[in-house]
Amino acid sequence: MYFIYFLRSINHPDKIYTGSTNCLEKRLEQHNNGESIHTNKFKPWEIETYVMADTRETAEEVERYFKSNAGHERIQRYIDKNPEYHTISTFFDDLKVGTKFAKSSFECYKTGFFRLCSNDEI
């Protein structure tokens, strides 16, 4: 099992980081110990939310999507439409099964769980 996670900086709450791993606790510890140059400046971090993927490839593809401009914009549109939340955790709770992302190369098939689409589904 693999995880796509979203961290929020405790000292700089406007900073969010997206990553993927197969061991969520260990990866958070690495971020907070300064073992990542991308998150060292804004440590400590806490987990805002995470979703699961059945393969490493899917996790990395979902991570890339949410690190892209399209992924950032999609989450920002959700937050703008739901200002009472101010969080990305409810974004995944509200996803519908079959929601497709990144040119339909992966989709949500249970809330908070992703799979790659086969070529004939794209």
Buried (B, 14 or more C-beta within 10 A) or exposed (E): EBBBBBBBBEEEEEBBBBBBBEEBEEBBEBBBEEEBEEBEEBBBBEBBBBBBBBEEEBBBBBBBBBBEEEBBEBBEEBBEEEEEBEBBBBBBEEBEEEBEBBEEBBBBBEEBBBBBBEEEEE
